[in-house]
Structure formats: C-alpha cells, structure tokens
Amino acid sequence: MILSVSQRCDIPAYFSDWFYQRIKEGFADVRAPFNPQLVHRVNLSRENVDLIVFMSKNPLPMMAKLDQLNGYNCCFQITITPYTHDIEKNVADKRLIIEAVRTLSRRYGRHAVIVRYDPILLNQRYTIDYHMKAFQRLCEQLSSAIDTIIFSFVDEYKNTRAHQAELKLMPISESQMLLLARGMAQIAESYGIRLQTCGEKIDLQHLNIQKGSCISSKLLADYGIHSAYPLAKTRGDGCDCLAYTDLGAYNCCAHGCSYCYANYDEAKVKMNLHQHDPMSTMLIGHLKPEDKLVDKRQKIKQTVLF
C-alpha cells in the first residue's frame, strides 16, 4: 500500500499527534469523502505500507517524533511558495520550512525530499518577474538538499472562485506558461535540480521539464519498490498518480490558502477542526453506530516494473 498523508489536508502541520497515535496502534479509520457512512479501516503496519508520502506546507510539528517512523519508507513533498499572508493566511515562516527541508534531507537523503512550487498564479503583485526571482532564491537555498522540484499552474476550483476578489487572478496564457517554464528550467539546471510538472496538460519536455505525477513508479523505484500499482481514480485534472490510500479529510486544513482545492467550506473547516480528537481512530470525529466499517484492501498487480 502507498499511504498519502495527505492530499486532502495537512496532517503533518495540524494532526501529527493523531498520526503518530495511529502508527502506534497500527491502524486508522478513514471516512469515505463521498459516502460518509462508509469507513475504511487501514492497516498501517510496516509490512503493509510500501511507502508513506507526506504532503505538507509545514512538517515542523511532526519532526520531533520521526524515530517512530523507523522501518517505514518515507517521502516528504514539501510545498514552498513565494506567497505571503495575503494569500496563505496561516502558513508558517518559510525560512523555518526551508531549514526543515534541509534537516529531512540530511536524515532521509536527497531523493526522499521533494519541494513543490505550486500552484503558480499571476496577479499584479505576483508577476512573472516576481516568480523568477523567488524561484532562484529557493533553488539557491536548497540546491544542496534536494534533487527535484515539482510545479504546477493554478486551477480554478470552487475555493479559488470564492476568493477571486482577494486573489485578483490574471489568466495564464500558454505563452506565459512557456516563458515561466523556460526561465525556471534555466535556473533549476544551473543549480543541478530536476524540474517536473504535476497534473499539467502542457508538454514542456523540450525544456527538459518532465511531465510527471507526485506518486509515480519512478518514485517507488527510488526506494527499490517494483510492485506495479494501478493508476488512482482522480479528480479528472490530468493527475497520473498511482493508486494510494489517503488518511486525510477535506475541509479541515487551517492554513487558509485562498487557492486550495481541498477546502471549500470555511464554516465546515471550523466545525471539523473542533471535532478533531487526537485519540480518535479517525481524523475528524469518531466512529458512529450506523457506520459501515470495512477493511481497506488495495489491489496490486503481481508484476514488476523493471
């Protein structure tokens, strides 16, 4: 099983105590997002988990207890954008996050820490020139710690539309995408960093930018894992991730990013955060008598990739 922690919310930043308790007890219960009475029980044993992919804007709260992850393969995908509190209301100091990336790299290796520079959005403040300067600073600060940066362009989600007044987004044309990508590719190459897109339809391979996904067969191969996972059922946005099990829930991240796809109901975010119990088997709330509890089993094709 590939475990995503999480594409639905920032578990390392806000729920790390809950996650470590689940690791200790060896299982977690995950409510199906579109069938709320269906609850999957996920086996978190080392024997059952091929790889844990942590996705976070702030891994700092989980770092004091990393020893509890000994025996697991761990990948950390850390999002570092150039935006400030006008767009990312509660994101921690980026200088601290950059230092956390260096620490994780020293512990787990460069291959295990991937930085995400996404989404790229344009408005009167965050211009192409602004992104070029910010991206160069990021590469300069992290060239000794990482091999790969993943980026994508902003998509129009429900939450993005709801915050259009503050985002003041300018449409990004294909020519602007190419201009941004060409500049970023030149910068990344100068620092020995590989660039990869995520969920993007535009082909940038002629700029030495690989079209990829955040959970891929190449990522598994970096850990010596050659089981052939099927593709995930996605949101239909061009994502080519392999099938994974996500421990998260929508509408429960407190970062308050105006472009977020996973938060789309601010009232529900507050309610869900209030219902979180670090000792519960599930991230938000508790099992109910009427819930249908089933074991989560992820099918893997019995073949090898290489």
C-alpha positions as CSV (number, residue, x, y, z in Angstrom):
1,M,0.0,0.0,0.0
2,I,1.1,3.6,-0.7
3,L,-0.1,5.9,2.0
4,S,-0.8,9.5,1.3
5,V,-0.5,11.8,4.4
6,S,-2.3,13.7,2.9
7,Q,-3.6,15.2,-0.4
8,R,-6.8,16.2,1.4
9,C,-5.3,18.2,4.3
10,D,-2.0,19.0,6.0
11,I,-1.7,16.2,8.6
12,P,1.9,16.9,9.5
13,A,1.2,20.5,10.2
14,Y,-2.0,20.1,12.2
15,F,-2.6,16.5,13.2
16,S,0.8,14.9,13.7
17,D,-0.1,13.7,17.3
18,W,-3.1,11.9,15.8
19,F,-1.0,10.4,13.1
20,Y,1.7,9.1,15.4
21,Q,-1.0,7.6,17.7
22,R,-2.4,5.8,14.6
23,I,1.1,4.5,13.8
24,K,1.4,3.3,17.4
25,E,-1.9,1.4,17.3
26,G,-1.3,0.1,13.8
27,F,-4.5,1.2,12.0
28,A,-6.6,4.2,11.1
29,D,-10.3,4.6,10.2
30,V,-10.9,6.8,7.1
31,R,-14.4,8.0,6.3
32,A,-15.1,7.9,2.6
33,P,-15.4,11.5,1.4
34,F,-18.4,11.0,-0.9
35,N,-20.1,8.1,1.1
36,P,-19.9,9.3,4.7
37,Q,-21.4,6.2,6.3
38,L,-18.7,4.1,4.7
39,V,-15.5,3.9,6.8
40,H,-12.4,2.1,5.7
41,R,-10.1,0.6,8.3
42,V,-6.5,1.0,7.1
43,N,-3.7,-1.4,8.2
44,L,-0.7,0.8,9.0
45,S,1.8,-1.9,9.8
46,R,5.3,-1.7,8.3
47,E,4.6,-4.9,6.4
48,N,1.5,-3.4,4.8
49,V,2.9,0.0,3.8
50,D,5.3,0.2,0.9
51,L,5.8,4.0,1.1
52,I,4.4,6.9,3.1
53,V,4.2,10.1,1.1
54,F,3.9,13.1,3.4
55,M,2.5,16.3,1.8
56,S,2.8,19.4,3.8
57,K,3.4,23.1,3.9
58,N,4.8,22.7,7.4
59,P,6.4,19.4,8.6
60,L,7.9,21.0,11.8
61,P,5.2,19.7,14.2
62,M,6.0,16.1,13.3
63,M,9.8,16.2,13.3
64,A,10.4,15.6,17.0
65,K,9.0,12.1,16.7
66,L,10.5,10.9,13.4
67,D,12.0,7.9,15.2
68,Q,8.5,6.4,15.4
69,L,8.7,6.1,11.6
70,N,11.8,3.9,11.7
71,G,11.3,0.9,9.4
72,Y,9.0,2.8,7.0
73,N,9.9,4.2,3.6
74,C,9.2,7.9,3.8
75,C,8.9,10.6,1.1
76,F,8.4,14.2,2.1
77,Q,6.8,16.5,-0.5
78,I,7.0,20.0,1.0
79,T,5.2,22.9,-0.7
80,I,7.1,26.2,-0.6
81,T,5.6,29.1,-2.5
82,P,6.6,32.7,-2.7
83,Y,3.2,34.0,-1.4
84,T,2.6,35.8,1.9
85,H,-0.3,36.1,4.3
86,D,-2.4,37.9,1.7
87,I,-3.0,34.5,0.1
88,E,-1.7,32.0,2.6
89,K,-3.2,33.3,5.8
90,N,-1.7,30.9,8.4
91,V,1.3,29.3,6.7
92,A,4.5,29.2,8.9
93,D,7.6,31.3,8.3
94,K,9.1,30.0,5.0
95,R,12.6,30.3,6.5
96,L,11.7,27.7,9.1
97,I,10.3,25.4,6.4
98,I,13.4,25.7,4.3
99,E,15.5,24.7,7.3
100,A,13.2,21.7,7.9
101,V,13.7,20.6,4.3
102,R,17.5,20.6,4.9
103,T,17.0,18.6,8.1
104,L,14.8,16.0,6.5
105,S,17.3,15.7,3.6
106,R,20.2,15.0,6.0
107,R,18.2,12.3,7.7
108,Y,16.4,10.6,4.8
109,G,18.5,11.5,1.7
110,R,18.0,13.9,-1.1
111,H,15.8,11.5,-3.1
112,A,13.3,11.4,-0.2
113,V,12.6,15.2,0.0
114,I,10.8,16.9,-2.9
115,V,9.9,20.5,-3.0
116,R,6.7,21.6,-4.6
117,Y,6.5,25.1,-6.0
118,D,2.8,25.2,-6.7
119,P,0.4,26.5,-7.7
120,I,1.9,29.2,-9.8
121,L,-0.6,32.1,-10.0
122,L,-0.3,35.6,-11.5
123,N,-1.7,38.9,-10.4
124,Q,-0.5,42.4,-10.1
125,R,1.8,41.6,-7.2
126,Y,2.9,38.1,-8.1
127,T,4.2,38.7,-11.6
128,I,6.4,36.5,-13.9
129,D,9.5,38.6,-12.8
130,Y,8.5,38.1,-9.1
131,H,8.3,34.3,-9.6
132,M,11.7,34.2,-11.4
133,K,13.4,36.0,-8.5
134,A,11.6,33.9,-5.9
135,F,12.4,30.6,-7.6
136,Q,16.0,31.5,-8.0
137,R,16.3,32.2,-4.2
138,L,14.6,28.9,-3.5
139,C,16.9,26.9,-5.7
140,E,19.9,28.7,-4.2
141,Q,18.8,27.9,-0.7
142,L,18.0,24.2,-1.3
143,S,20.4,23.1,-4.0
144,S,22.4,21.1,-1.5
145,A,19.4,19.4,-0.1
146,I,17.1,18.3,-3.0
147,D,17.1,16.8,-6.4
148,T,13.6,17.6,-7.6
149,I,11.1,20.5,-7.7
150,I,7.6,19.8,-8.8
151,F,5.4,22.7,-10.1
152,S,2.0,23.4,-11.5
153,F,-0.1,26.3,-12.6
154,V,-3.2,27.4,-10.6
155,D,-6.5,25.7,-11.4
156,E,-10.0,27.1,-11.0
157,Y,-11.5,25.3,-8.1
158,K,-14.6,26.2,-6.1
159,N,-12.4,27.8,-3.4
160,T,-10.4,29.7,-6.0
161,R,-13.6,31.2,-7.4
162,A,-14.8,32.1,-4.0
163,H,-11.6,34.1,-3.2
164,Q,-11.3,35.8,-6.6
165,A,-11.7,39.2,-5.0
166,E,-8.6,38.8,-2.9
167,L,-6.6,36.7,-5.4
168,K,-7.3,39.0,-8.3
169,L,-6.0,36.3,-10.6
170,M,-4.9,37.0,-14.1
171,P,-5.4,34.3,-16.7
172,I,-2.1,32.5,-17.5
173,S,-1.8,32.1,-21.3
174,E,0.2,29.2,-22.9
175,S,2.9,31.7,-23.9
176,Q,3.2,32.9,-20.3
177,M,3.4,29.3,-19.1
178,L,6.2,28.7,-21.6
179,L,8.0,31.9,-20.5
180,L,7.8,30.9,-16.9
181,A,8.8,27.3,-17.5
182,R,11.8,28.3,-19.7
183,G,13.1,30.7,-17.0
184,M,12.6,28.2,-14.2
185,A,14.2,25.4,-16.3
186,Q,17.3,27.5,-16.8
187,I,17.5,28.4,-13.1
188,A,17.0,24.8,-11.9
189,E,19.6,23.5,-14.3
190,S,22.1,26.0,-13.0
191,Y,21.7,24.5,-9.5
192,G,21.5,20.9,-10.6
193,I,17.8,20.5,-9.8
194,R,15.4,18.4,-11.9
195,L,12.1,20.1,-12.8
196,Q,8.8,18.2,-13.1
197,T,5.2,19.2,-13.7
198,C,2.3,17.7,-11.9
199,G,-1.2,17.3,-13.5
200,E,-0.4,19.7,-16.3
201,K,-1.6,19.1,-19.9
202,I,1.1,21.4,-21.4
203,D,4.1,19.5,-22.7
204,L,7.4,21.1,-21.6
205,Q,9.7,18.2,-22.2
206,H,11.6,20.2,-24.9
207,L,12.6,22.5,-22.0
208,N,14.0,19.4,-20.1
209,I,11.0,19.5,-17.8
210,Q,9.5,16.1,-17.3
211,K,5.7,15.5,-17.3
212,G,5.0,13.5,-14.1
213,S,2.9,12.9,-11.0
214,C,3.6,13.2,-7.3
215,I,3.2,9.4,-6.7
216,S,4.8,7.6,-9.6
217,S,6.6,4.3,-10.5
218,K,9.8,6.3,-10.6
219,L,9.3,7.5,-7.1
220,L,8.7,3.9,-5.9
221,A,11.8,2.7,-7.8
222,D,13.9,5.2,-5.8
223,Y,13.0,3.1,-2.8
224,G,13.6,-0.3,-4.5
225,I,9.8,-0.9,-4.8
226,H,8.8,-2.5,-8.1
227,S,5.2,-3.6,-7.5
228,A,3.0,-2.4,-10.3
229,Y,0.3,-0.3,-8.8
230,P,-2.7,0.7,-11.0
231,L,-3.5,4.3,-11.6
232,A,-5.5,6.2,-9.0
233,K,-9.1,7.3,-9.5
234,T,-8.5,11.0,-9.7
235,R,-10.4,14.3,-9.8
236,G,-10.1,14.4,-13.6
237,D,-7.5,17.1,-13.6
238,G,-4.8,15.2,-15.6
239,C,-3.3,13.5,-12.5
240,D,-1.5,10.3,-13.3
241,C,-0.7,9.2,-9.7
242,L,-0.5,5.6,-8.8
243,A,-3.3,4.2,-6.5
244,Y,-2.8,5.3,-3.0
245,T,-4.7,5.3,0.3
246,D,-5.3,8.8,1.8
247,L,-5.7,9.3,5.6
248,G,-7.0,12.8,5.3
249,A,-10.3,14.5,5.1
250,Y,-11.5,17.6,3.1
251,N,-12.3,20.9,4.8
252,C,-10.1,20.5,7.8
253,C,-6.9,22.4,7.0
254,A,-6.2,25.6,8.9
255,H,-3.6,27.1,6.6
256,G,-6.4,29.2,4.9
257,C,-4.8,29.3,1.5
258,S,-7.1,31.1,-0.9
259,Y,-6.3,28.8,-3.9
260,C,-6.8,25.5,-2.0
261,Y,-8.8,22.7,-3.8
262,A,-9.3,20.7,-0.6
263,N,-11.0,23.4,1.5
264,Y,-14.2,24.8,0.0
265,D,-16.5,25.4,3.0
266,E,-14.9,27.7,5.7
267,A,-17.7,27.0,8.2
268,K,-17.2,23.3,7.8
269,V,-13.4,23.8,8.3
270,K,-14.0,25.3,11.7
271,M,-16.5,22.6,12.7
272,N,-14.2,19.8,11.6
273,L,-11.2,21.3,13.5
274,H,-13.4,21.5,16.6
275,Q,-14.4,17.8,16.2
276,H,-10.8,16.5,15.9
277,D,-9.7,14.2,18.7
278,P,-6.0,13.1,18.7
279,M,-7.1,9.8,20.3
280,S,-9.8,9.0,17.9
281,T,-9.3,6.3,15.3
282,M,-10.3,8.7,12.6
283,L,-9.1,12.2,11.8
284,I,-12.4,14.0,12.3
285,G,-14.9,12.8,14.8
286,H,-15.5,9.2,15.9
287,L,-17.0,6.0,14.6
288,K,-20.8,6.0,14.8
289,P,-23.1,3.0,15.4
290,E,-24.6,3.4,12.0
291,D,-21.2,3.5,10.1
292,K,-20.3,0.6,7.8
293,L,-16.7,-0.4,8.7
294,V,-14.8,-2.4,6.1
295,D,-11.1,-3.3,5.8
296,K,-9.3,-1.3,3.2
297,R,-7.5,-3.5,0.7
298,Q,-5.5,-2.1,-2.1
299,K,-5.1,-4.3,-5.2
300,I,-1.6,-4.5,-6.6
301,K,-0.8,-6.3,-9.9
302,Q,1.6,-9.1,-9.3
303,T,4.1,-8.0,-11.8
304,V,7.3,-5.9,-11.6
305,L,8.1,-2.8,-13.5
306,F,11.8,-3.5,-14.2
